[in-house]
Structures are given as C-alpha cells and as structure tokens.
Amino acid sequence: MKQSHQAYAFGISAILLWSTVATAFKIALTHYTPLQLVLVAVTTSIVALGFILVAQNKLSLIRHQFVSRPLFYLQTGLLNPFLYYLVLFKAYDLLPAQQALSLNYTWAILLPLLSVPLLGQRLRKSDIAAALVAYLGVFTIATKGNLTGFEFESTTGVILALTSTLLWSLYWIVNTKDKGDPVVSLLLSFLVGLPFIITALLMTQTLPTWNVEGMLAGVYVGLFEMGVTFVLWLIALKKAERTASITTLVFITPVLSIGFIAWILHESIERSTYVGLGLILAALALQQALPKLGDWRDKKRIPVQ
C-alpha cells in the first residue's frame, strides 16, 4: 500500500472511532458521574499509551521529558485530562448528546481567536467571519431554533460545553511550546492529571462501582477518545503527502457522530441541530478557504515577468 493510501487508512480509522465516542459518553454517564468516568477513561488511556510506548521502544523518554519540563506537564495535566474532560462530561450529562457534541466542536473556531492575544498571531478577517457564523450556529442549537426566545434547555450545560472549547484551545496553545515526543507528552499529561482526578473524586464522591455496561463504555472512551485514536491520527499526519488532505477529514466527524447518536441512543435529532451544525461546519470551511482565496487573488495581481 502506498504511503498516501496508508495515511488515509489511518486517518479514516481515527475519524470513525472519534465519531462514536459521543455515544459512548452518554452510555457511560448513565452509570457513572462525570468525575468517575474521567477516572475510568484516563486510567484506561494511561495503560494503552504505556503499551504503545513499549511497542515503540520509547519508555525511556518518559523520565527525560518530565524532568526537563515538570511545570509544563503540570499545566497540561491540569488542563487535559483533569479540567477539560470533567467539564466536557458534565456538559454531556446535562445536555442531549447532539447539543453537547455540536457546541464542543466550535473549539476549532475559538483556537485561532485565542492565538491572537496568547501567541501574538495576526487576527484574520476569515477568523472573524468564521466566528460570527459559528456562534450563530451555537445559538441556534442552544435555543433549539427559537432565536428570539433566549431559552436554553440547560443554561449550565451550554456554558460548560462552551467552557470545554476554551479549555481544549488553551491546552493546544500551551502545547505549541512542546518539543517532545507527542505520545510521551500525552501520557505525561495523563499521569500528572491522574492524582488530581483521584483526589477530587475521594473528596467529593466514591470510586466507581463495577458495572459491566458502564465500565465497558468508560474503557471505550479511554481507548478511542483519549488514547489509541490520537496515535492513529499522528501516524496519518506523518504519512500524509499533504497534511491538509488529512485534516479536512475532521469535517466528517460531527456528521457521523449525529448518525451514531440517532441510531444507538435513539435521540430524535432536532432540525435546529442540523441547521446549527451546518453553520458551524460552514464556518470551519470559511476559516480554511478564505485565506487561500486571498492568497490566490494576490498571486493573480502579481505581473508575470
């Protein structure tokens, strides 16, 4: 198989797995609290990433990377997995899966906006246009299409879902300063975050009890939301001839996720969800396409020598 074909195979595998995790979130949350689910999933992911590093003969990098930058991994561990997944799972606990999924997906719009003050990047007109369109979609989903009523099914759930996009964006902005192996860095973040998860759980709740369906769903989340799928995606990007050809596959994820939510969870998908998600995906397309269009126009203006 050609390397480009391998890239698509790994990329599509990652997309298909990511598309199922919103459904797994809701199944697990019928048995566990958000914090209990975080513990089960993060523990699973740590084990899975550990086996992957053994297979890659990279275990020796764990100590080296941590000792070189312990405060960095303290930051990333607090952001992800501790705060991000706790907030995200609580949003899923309060909202229909279709709403939580769609609202969380706007992190890709927020990330470039936050990069302006935090990384000193230039704010592009395409980022502003994309943000306006995307958050119109957010408002459409949150109000179930009643744009003048300002009534939310769960105001707390909506706030938490949008807060999760802030935490995820901050995590990736902090990660721009990471020069280490990405799989090792992810494992270190989870290892550092685990004591905070356990402490919070012991102080406020009880450890998760044995429940077959809940435990299997939690393990599934740990494997295919946090662990294995991340590695598949990295391999796809590494093998791709053009990164953009792989990253555009991400647009498929929320559409497939809605299908799994309707099929497995039997949620009736609201018309406002389709409209709002369409606006969010259109915003992401604008964010990608407008800068390229501008570059093309600039090239057309340059006279040929």
C-alpha positions, 0 to 999 in steps of 0.5 A, a space after each residue: 500500500 502506498 504511503 498516501 493510501 496508508 495515511 488515509 487508512 489511518 486517518 479514516 480509522 481515527 475519524 470513525 472511532 472519534 465519531 462514536 465516542 459521543 455515544 459512548 459518553 452518554 452510555 457511560 454517564 448513565 452509570 457513572 458521574 462525570 468525575 468517575 468516568 474521567 477516572 475510568 477513561 484516563 486510567 484506561 488511556 494511561 495503560 494503552 499509551 504505556 503499551 504503545 510506548 513499549 511497542 515503540 521502544 520509547 519508555 525511556 523518554 518518559 523520565 527525560 521529558 518530565 524532568 526537563 519540563 515538570 511545570 509544563 506537564 503540570 499545566 497540561 495535566 491540569 488542563 487535559 485530562 483533569 479540567 477539560 474532560 470533567 467539564 466536557 462530561 458534565 456538559 454531556 450529562 446535562 445536555 442531549 448528546 447532539 447539543 453537547 457534541 455540536 457546541 464542543 466542536 466550535 473549539 476549532 473556531 475559538 483556537 485561532 481567536 485565542 492565538 491572537 492575544 496568547 501567541 501574538 498571531 495576526 487576527 484574520 478577517 476569515 477568523 472573524 467571519 468564521 466566528 460570527 457564523 459559528 456562534 450563530 450556529 451555537 445559538 441556534 442549537 442552544 435555543 433549539 431554533 427559537 432565536 428570539 426566545 433566549 431559552 436554553 434547555 440547560 443554561 449550565 450545560 451550554 456554558 460548560 460545553 462552551 467552557 470545554 472549547 476554551 479549555 481544549 484551545 488553551 491546552 493546544 496553545 500551551 502545547 505549541 511550546 512542546 518539543 517532545 515526543 507527542 505520545 510521551 507528552 500525552 501520557 505525561 499529561 495523563 499521569 500528572 492529571 491522574 492524582 488530581 482526578 483521584 483526589 477530587 473524586 475521594 473528596 467529593 464522591 466514591 470510586 466507581 462501582 463495577 458495572 459491566 455496561 458502564 465500565 465497558 463504555 468508560 474503557 471505550 472512551 479511554 481507548 478511542 477518545 483519549 488514547 489509541 485514536 490520537 496515535 492513529 491520527 499522528 501516524 496519518 499526519 506523518 504519512 500524509 503527502 499533504 497534511 491538509 488532505 488529512 485534516 479536512 477529514 475532521 469535517 466528517 466527524 460531527 456528521 457521523 457522530 449525529 448518525 451514531 447518536 440517532 441510531 444507538 441512543 435513539 435521540 430524535 435529532 432536532 432540525 435546529 441541530 442540523 441547521 446549527 451544525 451546518 453553520 458551524 461546519 460552514 464556518 470551519 470551511 470559511 476559516 480554511 478557504 478564505 485565506 487561500 482565496 486571498 492568497 490566490 487573488 494576490 498571486 493573480 495581481 502579481 505581473 508575470 515577468 
